[in-house]
Amino acid sequence: MNISDRSTASVLIGSIGSTGATAPKIADAYAHAVQISKSASELYIPQDSLSLAVFAALEDGRDPGNDEEVRRIVATNTFANPGITQSLDTLAWEGFRTVCRSNLLTAVKAMRVPFDAGAATLAKAHALIGDVPLEDTATIIARGGEVAEAWAQATKAVKVIDAADNALQALGTITRTSSNDRRYRVLRLAEVDYATWITLELEGRKVSPWEAVRMGLTLSLPTVAEYRERVSVITTAQAQAQMLEQQTGRDNASGKRPANQLLA
């Protein structure tokens, strides 16, 4: 696993924790990989340690070749080379990747509990606060009481949902089951049909959970497979729209009445 993947693994663990959910098998696998990687990097024993061990054996009148400490140092330094330590590191992190793959659904289901609670909180807050950015604290707090409390709860809910979003993105990257394509990032927060996608101009747009609620979207955390399906719905519709546009262009150029107007 490269440095980028390790960073993503760290984000994954931190983000799952920030949602308040737990994924014990993934957490244990991460701790195990970190420990193996650390131990592998510490295998090397300085060369002067071997000289000192040999000297100690000779000083005691013992054969260095039969000395336990000398043998331990020689054996350790035999496999404590960059090639072996890098291989050990790779094996440790590939083990983590495997555990993530086998626990994809379990992890998402665990995060759905706090995600759905956060989504419900935002829906309730929106009913009280209205179509106002959460960043407009002066306007919201000035209304006081129930509205101010709803704002505080909504702010916490946004953090939970953002953490789940980050964790889902990291899971897809670590397991190599989905790509981190910024064009479709809103689909990790909500299922969107193509008409809505076009109307709200969502492609490539960074939408916060609160903005999504203000847009009228229903927040839902997909599994990795469901996220891929959401993307497929949009890309398929885009391809069909492009084909229709090209056909219309050809019909217009030839003076032929477009197929979609023949029955008009």
Kinemage of the C-alpha trace (Angstrom):
@kinemage 1
@onewidth
@group {chain A} dominant
@subgroup {mainchain}
@vectorlist {calphas} color= white
{ca met a 1} P 0.000 0.000 0.000
{ca asn a 2} L 1.469 3.348 -1.016
{ca ile a 3} L 1.662 6.501 1.074
{ca ser a 4} L -1.544 7.865 -0.446
{ca asp a 5} L -3.441 4.688 0.453
{ca arg a 6} L -2.106 4.780 3.997
{ca ser a 7} L -3.319 8.350 4.335
{ca thr a 8} L -6.715 7.263 3.025
{ca ala a 9} L -6.751 4.383 5.528
{ca ser a 10} L -6.127 6.863 8.326
{ca val a 11} L -8.953 9.080 7.046
{ca leu a 12} L -11.229 6.034 6.921
{ca ile a 13} L -10.608 5.066 10.533
{ca gly a 14} L -10.892 8.649 11.782
{ca ser a 15} L -14.057 9.334 9.781
{ca ile a 16} L -15.864 6.192 10.932
{ca gly a 17} L -15.037 7.166 14.494
{ca ser a 18} L -16.293 10.713 13.926
{ca thr a 19} L -19.712 9.412 12.885
{ca gly a 20} L -20.040 7.665 16.212
{ca ala a 21} L -20.304 4.296 14.460
{ca thr a 22} L -17.978 1.348 14.982
{ca ala a 23} L -16.472 -1.114 12.530
{ca pro a 24} L -14.477 -3.400 14.865
{ca lys a 25} L -13.006 -5.703 12.223
{ca ile a 26} L -11.763 -2.797 10.116
{ca ala a 27} L -10.417 -0.995 13.191
{ca asp a 28} L -8.611 -4.133 14.398
{ca ala a 29} L -7.180 -4.777 10.935
{ca tyr a 30} L -5.899 -1.204 10.786
{ca ala a 31} L -4.219 -1.467 14.199
{ca his a 32} L -2.679 -4.793 13.151
{ca ala a 33} L -1.330 -3.358 9.887
{ca val a 34} L 0.136 -0.352 11.696
{ca gln a 35} L 1.850 -2.636 14.230
{ca ile a 36} L 3.279 -5.002 11.603
{ca ser a 37} L 4.506 -2.062 9.520
{ca lys a 38} L 6.140 -0.488 12.569
{ca ser a 39} L 7.755 -3.753 13.671
{ca ala a 40} L 9.095 -4.386 10.151
{ca ser a 41} L 10.714 -0.950 10.071
{ca glu a 42} L 12.453 -1.645 13.394
{ca leu a 43} L 13.952 -5.017 12.481
{ca tyr a 44} L 17.402 -3.699 11.585
{ca ile a 45} L 20.131 -4.076 14.183
{ca pro a 46} L 23.191 -1.766 13.884
{ca gln a 47} L 26.275 -3.502 12.454
{ca asp a 48} L 28.412 -2.636 15.478
{ca ser a 49} L 26.045 -4.754 17.586
{ca leu a 50} L 27.315 -7.811 15.756
{ca ser a 51} L 30.926 -6.874 16.415
{ca leu a 52} L 30.197 -6.359 20.097
{ca ala a 53} L 28.414 -9.735 20.339
{ca val a 54} L 31.275 -11.542 18.602
{ca phe a 55} L 33.792 -9.790 20.842
{ca ala a 56} L 31.824 -10.764 23.961
{ca ala a 57} L 31.766 -14.408 22.856
{ca leu a 58} L 35.498 -14.448 22.143
{ca glu a 59} L 36.235 -12.697 25.406
{ca asp a 60} L 34.380 -15.486 27.225
{ca gly a 61} L 36.265 -18.108 25.241
{ca arg a 62} L 33.160 -19.189 23.322
{ca asp a 63} L 32.709 -19.941 19.618
{ca pro a 64} L 30.867 -16.923 18.115
{ca gly a 65} L 29.267 -19.257 15.585
{ca asn a 66} L 27.453 -21.037 18.401
{ca asp a 67} L 26.601 -17.905 20.356
{ca glu a 68} L 22.850 -17.274 20.611
{ca glu a 69} L 23.126 -13.470 20.481
{ca val a 70} L 25.474 -13.553 17.507
{ca arg a 71} L 23.092 -15.858 15.659
{ca arg a 72} L 20.103 -13.643 16.492
{ca ile a 73} L 21.821 -10.551 15.128
{ca val a 74} L 23.024 -12.312 11.970
{ca ala a 75} L 19.576 -13.806 11.312
{ca thr a 76} L 17.775 -10.503 11.905
{ca asn a 77} L 20.082 -8.511 9.662
{ca thr a 78} L 19.712 -11.164 6.958
{ca phe a 79} L 16.026 -10.368 6.463
{ca ala a 80} L 16.140 -6.783 7.727
{ca asn a 81} L 16.841 -5.346 4.297
{ca pro a 82} L 14.758 -2.838 2.290
{ca gly a 83} L 13.357 -5.514 -0.006
{ca ile a 84} L 12.067 -7.705 2.829
{ca thr a 85} L 10.793 -4.881 5.043
{ca gln a 86} L 8.950 -3.317 2.113
{ca ser a 87} L 7.397 -6.685 1.304
{ca leu a 88} L 6.289 -7.139 4.923
{ca asp a 89} L 4.775 -3.668 4.885
{ca thr a 90} L 2.902 -4.410 1.663
{ca leu a 91} L 1.553 -7.694 3.025
{ca ala a 92} L 0.326 -5.971 6.185
{ca trp a 93} L -1.581 -3.265 4.325
{ca glu a 94} L -2.944 -5.623 1.687
{ca gly a 95} L -4.358 -7.608 4.590
{ca phe a 96} L -6.099 -4.439 5.747
{ca arg a 97} L -7.474 -3.863 2.253
{ca thr a 98} L -8.858 -7.408 2.194
{ca val a 99} L -10.639 -6.917 5.522
{ca cys a 100} L -12.146 -3.656 4.267
{ca arg a 101} L -13.460 -5.403 1.165
{ca ser a 102} L -15.103 -8.162 3.186
{ca asn a 103} L -16.676 -5.634 5.578
{ca leu a 104} L -17.859 -2.980 3.120
{ca leu a 105} L -21.563 -3.542 3.692
{ca thr a 106} L -21.196 -3.941 7.455
{ca ala a 107} L -19.316 -0.637 7.741
{ca val a 108} L -21.868 1.289 5.680
{ca lys a 109} L -24.783 -0.183 7.623
{ca ala a 110} L -23.112 0.857 10.864
{ca met a 111} L -22.666 4.415 9.617
{ca arg a 112} L -26.218 4.627 8.317
{ca val a 113} L -27.542 4.791 11.872
{ca pro a 114} L -25.844 8.112 12.768
{ca phe a 115} L -26.177 9.324 9.151
{ca asp a 116} L -29.945 8.806 9.133
{ca ala a 117} L -30.252 10.414 12.556
{ca gly a 118} L -28.293 13.396 11.254
{ca ala a 119} L -30.470 13.583 8.145
{ca ala a 120} L -33.613 13.622 10.306
{ca thr a 121} L -32.107 16.372 12.444
{ca leu a 122} L -31.397 18.483 9.356
{ca ala a 123} L -34.909 17.992 8.001
{ca lys a 124} L -36.403 19.103 11.306
{ca ala a 125} L -34.001 22.041 11.541
{ca his a 126} L -34.831 23.123 8.003
{ca ala a 127} L -38.501 23.246 8.884
{ca leu a 128} L -37.658 25.693 11.687
{ca ile a 129} L -34.773 27.676 10.217
{ca gly a 130} L -35.958 27.828 6.634
{ca asp a 131} L -33.875 28.460 3.541
{ca val a 132} L -30.985 30.137 5.363
{ca pro a 133} L -27.292 29.117 5.167
{ca leu a 134} L -26.036 27.676 8.462
{ca glu a 135} L -23.118 30.067 8.155
{ca asp a 136} L -25.517 32.982 8.612
{ca thr a 137} L -25.297 32.646 12.367
{ca ala a 138} L -26.268 36.252 13.059
{ca thr a 139} L -29.666 35.823 11.408
{ca ile a 140} L -30.309 32.431 12.976
{ca ile a 141} L -29.125 33.133 16.513
{ca ala a 142} L -31.045 36.423 16.553
{ca arg a 143} L -34.263 34.424 16.268
{ca gly a 144} L -33.285 32.700 19.504
{ca gly a 145} L -34.943 29.864 21.379
{ca glu a 146} L -35.985 26.845 19.374
{ca val a 147} L -34.391 28.108 16.168
{ca ala a 148} L -31.007 28.652 17.800
{ca glu a 149} L -31.130 25.160 19.313
{ca ala a 150} L -32.071 23.694 15.926
{ca trp a 151} L -29.059 25.446 14.384
{ca ala a 152} L -26.730 23.959 17.024
{ca gln a 153} L -28.085 20.464 16.415
{ca ala a 154} L -27.923 20.916 12.635
{ca thr a 155} L -24.295 22.003 12.827
{ca lys a 156} L -23.429 18.798 14.701
{ca ala a 157} L -25.435 16.701 12.244
{ca val a 158} L -23.569 18.176 9.270
{ca lys a 159} L -20.267 17.077 10.814
{ca val a 160} L -21.544 13.528 11.284
{ca ile a 161} L -22.848 13.298 7.719
{ca asp a 162} L -19.630 14.791 6.332
{ca ala a 163} L -17.648 12.175 8.267
{ca ala a 164} L -19.785 9.375 6.813
{ca asp a 165} L -19.291 10.837 3.341
{ca asn a 166} L -15.514 10.913 3.859
{ca ala a 167} L -15.538 7.348 5.161
{ca leu a 168} L -17.553 6.097 2.176
{ca gln a 169} L -15.156 7.816 -0.208
{ca ala a 170} L -12.172 6.296 1.616
{ca leu a 171} L -13.755 2.832 1.594
{ca gly a 172} L -14.255 2.998 -2.152
{ca thr a 173} L -10.665 4.116 -2.671
{ca ile a 174} L -9.064 1.593 -0.301
{ca thr a 175} L -11.023 -1.347 -1.680
{ca arg a 176} L -10.731 -0.084 -5.270
{ca thr a 177} L -14.437 -0.669 -5.737
{ca ser a 178} L -15.322 2.892 -6.748
{ca ser a 179} L -13.410 5.901 -7.961
{ca asn a 180} L -13.291 9.279 -6.277
{ca asp a 181} L -14.790 11.215 -9.185
{ca arg a 182} L -15.577 14.753 -8.089
{ca arg a 183} L -18.226 15.086 -10.783
{ca tyr a 184} L -20.531 12.789 -8.829
{ca arg a 185} L -19.673 13.477 -5.196
{ca val a 186} L -23.208 14.669 -4.324
{ca leu a 187} L -24.390 11.119 -5.088
{ca arg a 188} L -22.682 9.927 -1.910
{ca leu a 189} L -25.221 12.047 -0.034
{ca ala a 190} L -28.396 11.561 -2.027
{ca glu a 191} L -29.970 9.617 -4.862
{ca val a 192} L -30.708 12.018 -7.727
{ca asp a 193} L -32.611 11.487 -10.964
{ca tyr a 194} L -31.251 12.939 -14.192
{ca ala a 195} L -33.846 15.720 -14.455
{ca thr a 196} L -32.934 16.975 -10.985
{ca trp a 197} L -29.247 16.545 -11.790
{ca ile a 198} L -29.575 18.859 -14.776
{ca thr a 199} L -31.946 21.354 -13.157
{ca leu a 200} L -29.742 21.853 -10.083
{ca glu a 201} L -26.515 21.662 -12.124
{ca leu a 202} L -25.032 19.150 -9.703
{ca glu a 203} L -22.149 17.808 -11.795
{ca gly a 204} L -18.854 18.649 -10.106
{ca arg a 205} L -20.652 20.720 -7.509
{ca lys a 206} L -19.610 20.449 -3.874
{ca val a 207} L -22.843 20.293 -1.927
{ca ser a 208} L -22.902 20.278 1.852
{ca pro a 209} L -25.543 18.204 3.668
{ca trp a 210} L -27.421 21.376 4.637
{ca glu a 211} L -27.319 22.682 1.062
{ca ala a 212} L -28.681 19.342 -0.143
{ca val a 213} L -31.617 19.630 2.241
{ca arg a 214} L -32.232 23.216 1.113
{ca met a 215} L -32.293 21.951 -2.484
{ca gly a 216} L -35.012 19.477 -1.604
{ca leu a 217} L -32.797 16.387 -1.847
{ca thr a 218} L -33.397 13.427 0.462
{ca leu a 219} L -30.200 12.470 2.231
{ca ser a 220} L -29.255 8.790 2.151
{ca leu a 221} L -25.923 6.995 2.542
{ca pro a 222} L -25.424 4.409 -0.213
{ca thr a 223} L -23.365 1.265 -0.118
{ca val a 224} L -20.430 1.337 -2.528
{ca ala a 225} L -22.480 -0.743 -4.978
{ca glu a 226} L -25.441 1.615 -4.658
{ca tyr a 227} L -23.176 4.611 -5.208
{ca arg a 228} L -21.900 3.053 -8.424
{ca glu a 229} L -25.511 2.498 -9.496
{ca arg a 230} L -26.349 6.140 -8.778
{ca val a 231} L -23.462 7.213 -10.968
{ca ser a 232} L -24.553 4.787 -13.677
{ca val a 233} L -28.043 6.303 -13.755
{ca ile a 234} L -26.572 9.733 -14.468
{ca thr a 235} L -23.922 8.636 -16.965
{ca thr a 236} L -26.396 6.487 -18.898
{ca ala a 237} L -28.862 9.364 -19.133
{ca gln a 238} L -26.058 11.721 -20.172
{ca ala a 239} L -25.022 9.364 -22.960
{ca gln a 240} L -28.602 9.058 -24.178
{ca ala a 241} L -29.078 12.831 -24.120
{ca gln a 242} L -25.861 13.298 -26.069
{ca met a 243} L -26.912 10.747 -28.689
{ca leu a 244} L -30.288 12.458 -29.078
{ca glu a 245} L -28.615 15.848 -29.417
{ca gln a 246} L -26.252 14.527 -32.077
{ca gln a 247} L -29.113 12.884 -33.974
{ca thr a 248} L -31.154 16.089 -33.813
{ca gly a 249} L -28.171 18.010 -35.146
{ca arg a 250} L -27.835 15.607 -38.054
{ca asp a 251} L -31.572 15.794 -38.774
{ca asn a 252} L -31.521 19.587 -38.741
{ca ala a 253} L -28.514 19.659 -41.053
{ca ser a 254} L -30.222 17.346 -43.550
{ca gly a 255} L -33.594 19.069 -43.293
{ca lys a 256} L -35.133 15.884 -41.943
{ca arg a 257} L -37.819 16.278 -39.347
{ca pro a 258} L -36.463 14.986 -35.967
{ca ala a 259} L -37.825 11.624 -34.900
{ca asn a 260} L -39.218 13.067 -31.671
{ca gln a 261} L -41.352 15.523 -33.656
{ca leu a 262} L -42.827 13.137 -36.239
{ca leu a 263} L -45.952 12.562 -34.189
{ca ala a 264} L -46.392 16.210 -33.210
